[in-house]
């Protein structure tokens, strides 16, 4: 027993030294703020029912901003657009026709009538010039002069009337009729624009660079109107969500940059704070631990620089900001 006593004393001293190192000398682990990656999906659909004709993306792949996504069979809408285009052409042709006046063939009829009226007027003038001296000489009665004068005046009036009809024929339709035709042309152009817009909605483009999260309908399948055909996860909708203790809240402001890490991430990433909650909340249950249980925290959101490589739901550790 006496031989074991020194050994027991040495073991006790070693245990006390290890405990003292753990309590006083061991460096405190680096504190981090716990959070996760969150993403808002964007669902693309068509306003009309139809079969999916083309699918330009694949599930799990990426699409750039403005890139094509899918195409609904456009034959019906294309026919409607062609019909609207024909309506625009007809309306514009009517405006031009009403603005130009009558055709050359129709004007030639007025020209012939005018020549005949001029010939009658010349004949009437000749008769008047011949009869007037004879009446003054007493050869003809004054009533004869009245007759040739009336015939001359009638011939002149007929010539003036034909000439005026010829001038009016070159003016085109009335102003209000032309204005009405122009309004109908504008209405037809609006119908064409609407048809083209519907045609363009059959093949929407990606509003931003995004990841293709899920495809709901494949080529050949019938897709109901306004039913999502695929879901995108835009890079701009991927964000970090983490929680800051109430005592450190003043350090976190919109525009500041934080550093974070995650399992499987290649090195440390950076994110810019875009939103800070104005009201505190208790630590979410999913983030409970011994150090944060039942503490008031503020929710903070930040846009990561490497959003395209982060998956929603991925836990992240955010390095706390130092005081200014």
C-alpha positions in Angstrom: 0.0 0.0 0.0 2.8 2.3 0.8 4.3 1.6 -2.6 1.1 2.7 -4.4 0.7 5.9 -2.4 3.3 7.9 -4.5 1.7 6.7 -7.7 -1.8 7.8 -6.6 -0.4 11.2 -5.5 1.2 11.7 -8.9 -2.0 10.7 -10.7 -4.0 13.1 -8.6 -1.6 16.0 -9.4 -1.8 15.2 -13.1 -5.6 15.2 -12.9 -5.6 18.6 -11.1 -3.2 20.0 -13.6 -5.4 18.9 -16.5 -8.4 20.4 -14.9 -6.6 23.7 -14.2 -5.6 23.9 -17.9 -9.1 23.2 -19.0 -10.5 25.9 -16.7 -7.9 28.6 -16.9 -5.2 28.1 -19.5 -7.0 26.5 -22.4 -7.9 29.2 -25.0 -11.6 29.9 -25.4 -13.1 28.6 -28.6 -13.8 31.3 -31.3 -17.4 32.4 -31.0 -19.6 32.4 -34.1 -23.1 33.4 -35.0 -25.2 30.5 -36.2 -27.4 30.9 -39.2 -28.5 29.2 -42.4 -28.9 29.8 -46.2 -32.4 30.8 -47.3 -33.7 31.1 -50.9 -36.9 32.4 -52.5 -38.1 30.4 -55.5 -39.4 32.0 -58.7 -42.2 30.1 -60.5 -42.6 30.6 -64.3 -45.8 29.8 -66.1 -47.8 30.6 -69.2 -51.1 32.6 -69.3 -52.7 30.1 -71.6 -53.1 26.3 -71.7 -51.1 24.3 -74.1 -48.6 21.5 -74.7 -45.0 22.2 -73.8 -43.2 22.3 -77.1 -39.7 23.0 -76.0 -37.7 23.0 -72.7 -34.5 25.0 -73.0 -33.1 24.3 -69.5 -32.5 21.2 -67.4 -33.2 20.5 -63.8 -30.2 21.4 -61.6 -28.6 23.5 -64.3 -28.3 27.2 -64.6 -29.8 29.9 -66.8 -28.5 33.4 -67.4 -30.5 36.5 -67.2 -32.6 36.8 -70.4 -32.1 33.2 -71.3 -34.9 31.1 -72.8 -36.7 28.7 -70.4 -39.6 26.9 -72.2 -42.1 27.2 -75.0 -45.8 26.5 -75.2 -47.1 25.4 -78.6 -47.6 28.8 -80.3 -49.7 27.8 -83.3 -53.0 29.2 -82.1 -51.5 32.5 -80.8 -49.4 32.8 -84.0 -52.6 32.5 -86.1 -54.3 35.2 -84.0 -51.3 37.5 -84.4 -51.3 36.9 -88.2 -55.0 37.8 -88.3 -54.4 40.9 -86.2 -51.6 41.9 -88.6 -53.9 41.5 -91.6 -56.5 43.7 -89.8 -53.9 46.4 -89.3 -53.0 46.3 -93.0 -56.6 46.6 -94.1 -57.2 49.5 -91.7 -54.2 51.4 -92.9 -55.2 50.8 -96.6 -58.6 52.2 -95.9 -57.1 55.4 -94.4 -54.9 55.8 -97.5 -57.8 55.2 -99.8 -60.0 57.8 -98.0 -57.2 60.4 -98.0 -56.3 60.1 -101.7 -59.7 60.8 -103.3 -61.1 59.0 -106.4 -59.1 57.0 -108.9 -57.7 58.4 -112.2 -60.3 56.4 -114.1 -63.1 58.0 -112.2 -61.6 61.4 -112.6 -61.5 60.9 -116.3 -65.3 60.6 -116.4 -65.5 64.1 -114.8 -63.0 65.4 -117.3 -65.3 64.2 -120.2 -68.3 65.7 -118.6 -66.4 69.0 -118.2 -65.4 69.0 -121.9 -69.0 68.4 -122.9 -70.2 71.3 -120.6 -67.6 73.6 -122.0 -68.7 72.7 -125.6 -72.3 73.5 -124.6 -71.2 76.8 -123.1 -69.4 77.8 -126.2 -72.4 76.9 -128.3 -74.7 79.0 -126.0 -72.3 81.9 -126.2 -72.2 81.8 -130.0 -76.0 81.7 -130.2 -76.3 84.7 -127.9 -73.7 86.7 -129.8 -75.5 85.9 -133.0 -79.1 86.7 -131.9 -78.4 89.8 -129.8 -77.6 92.1 -132.9 -80.5 90.8 -134.8 -82.9 91.6 -131.9 -81.5 95.1 -131.8 -82.2 95.5 -135.5 -85.7 94.3 -135.0 -85.3 91.1 -137.0 -86.1 89.0 -133.9 -88.5 89.7 -131.1 -87.0 90.5 -127.6 -88.3 87.2 -126.3 -85.9 85.4 -128.6 -83.0 87.2 -126.9 -84.3 86.2 -123.5 -84.2 82.5 -124.6 -80.6 82.5 -125.8 -79.5 84.4 -122.7 -81.1 81.9 -120.4 -79.5 79.0 -122.4 -76.1 80.7 -122.2 -76.5 81.2 -118.4 -77.6 77.5 -117.9 -74.6 76.3 -119.9 -72.2 78.4 -117.8 -73.8 77.1 -114.6 -73.5 73.5 -115.8 -69.8 74.0 -116.6 -69.2 75.5 -113.1 -71.0 72.6 -111.5 -69.0 69.9 -113.4 -65.7 71.7 -112.6 -66.6 71.8 -108.9 -67.5 68.1 -108.8 -64.1 67.4 -110.5 -62.3 69.4 -107.8 -64.2 67.7 -104.9 -63.4 64.2 -106.4 -59.7 64.9 -105.9 -60.1 65.9 -102.2 -60.9 62.4 -100.8 -63.5 61.6 -98.1 -64.7 63.9 -95.5 -62.4 64.8 -92.6 -64.5 63.1 -90.0 -64.6 59.9 -92.1 -60.8 59.9 -92.4 -60.4 60.5 -88.7 -62.7 57.6 -87.9 -60.6 55.4 -90.3 -57.5 56.4 -88.5 -58.9 55.5 -85.1 -59.9 52.1 -86.4 -56.3 51.7 -87.6 -55.0 52.5 -84.2 -57.4 50.0 -82.6 -56.2 47.4 -85.0 -52.6 48.1 -84.1 -53.5 47.7 -80.4 -55.0 44.3 -81.2 -51.8 43.3 -83.0 -49.6 44.5 -80.1 -51.8 42.4 -77.7 -51.6 39.3 -79.9 -47.8 39.7 -80.1 -47.6 40.1 -76.3 -49.5 36.9 -75.8 -47.3 35.2 -78.2 -44.2 36.4 -76.3 -45.7 35.1 -73.0 -45.6 31.6 -74.4 -41.8 31.6 -74.0 -40.8 33.6 -71.0 -37.1 34.4 -70.3 -35.3 34.2 -67.0 -35.5 37.6 -65.2 -32.1 37.0 -63.6 -29.3 34.5 -63.4 -30.7 31.6 -61.6 -30.5 27.9 -60.8 -33.2 25.6 -62.2 -34.6 24.1 -59.0 -37.4 21.9 -60.5 -39.2 21.2 -63.8 -42.9 20.3 -63.4 -43.8 19.7 -67.1 -41.8 18.0 -69.8 -42.0 18.5 -73.6 -45.3 16.9 -74.9 -47.2 17.3 -71.6 -50.2 19.5 -71.4 -49.8 22.4 -69.0 -52.9 24.3 -67.7 -52.9 28.1 -67.8 -51.0 29.9 -65.0 -49.7 26.5 -63.7 -45.9 26.7 -62.9 -43.9 24.8 -65.5 -40.5 25.2 -63.7 -39.1 26.8 -60.6 -36.0 29.0 -60.6 -33.8 30.0 -57.7 -32.3 33.4 -58.7 -28.9 34.2 -57.3 -30.2 37.5 -56.0 -32.8 35.7 -53.9 -30.2 33.5 -52.0 -29.4 35.1 -48.7 -27.8 34.3 -45.3 -30.1 34.5 -42.2 -28.3 34.7 -38.9 -29.1 36.0 -35.4 -27.2 38.6 -33.4 -27.4 38.9 -29.6 -29.2 42.0 -28.4 -26.0 43.4 -26.7 -24.1 43.4 -30.1 -26.9 44.7 -32.3 -25.4 48.2 -32.8 -22.5 46.7 -34.8 -24.8 45.3 -37.6 -26.0 47.9 -40.1 -27.2 47.6 -43.7 -24.3 47.7 -46.1 -21.6 46.2 -43.7 -19.9 43.0 -44.8 -19.6 39.9 -42.7 -17.5 36.8 -43.1 -18.9 33.3 -42.9 -18.0 29.6 -43.3 -20.0 26.4 -43.9 -19.5 22.7 -44.2 -18.2 21.9 -47.7 -17.5 25.6 -48.6 -14.3 26.3 -50.3 -12.8 28.8 -47.9 -14.4 31.7 -46.2 -17.1 33.7 -47.9 -18.4 37.3 -47.6 -21.9 38.7 -47.5 -23.3 42.2 -47.5 -26.0 42.9 -44.9 -29.2 44.0 -46.6 -31.8 43.9 -43.8 -31.8 44.1 -40.0 -34.9 43.3 -38.0 -36.2 46.3 -36.0 -37.6 44.0 -33.3 -35.9 41.3 -31.1 -37.1 37.7 -30.8 -36.2 34.7 -28.8 -33.6 32.4 -30.3 -35.4 30.1 -32.9 -35.6 26.5 -31.6 -33.5 25.2 -34.5 -30.6 27.3 -33.2 -30.9 26.5 -29.5 -27.7 25.7 -27.7 -26.3 26.1 -24.2 -25.0 29.6 -24.8 -28.0 31.1 -26.6 -31.1 29.5 -25.1 -33.8 31.9 -24.2 -31.7 34.9 -25.2 -33.1 37.9 -27.2 -31.6 38.1 -30.7 -32.2 40.1 -33.9 -32.6 38.5 -37.3 -30.1 39.8 -39.9 -30.1 39.0 -43.6 -27.2 39.3 -46.0 -26.5 38.7 -49.6 -23.5 36.4 -50.2 -21.0 37.0 -52.9 -20.9 33.3 -53.9 -24.7 32.8 -53.9 -24.6 30.5 -56.9 -22.7 27.9 -54.9 -24.9 27.9 -51.8 -27.9 25.6 -51.2 -30.9 26.7 -49.2 -31.0 25.1 -45.7 -27.2 24.9 -45.5 -26.0 25.8 -41.9 -23.5 28.7 -41.8 -21.2 30.1 -39.1 -20.9 33.9 -39.2 -17.9 35.6 -37.7 -19.1 38.3 -35.3 -18.3 41.9 -36.2 -16.0 43.8 -34.0 -17.1 47.1 -32.3 -16.5 50.2 -34.4 
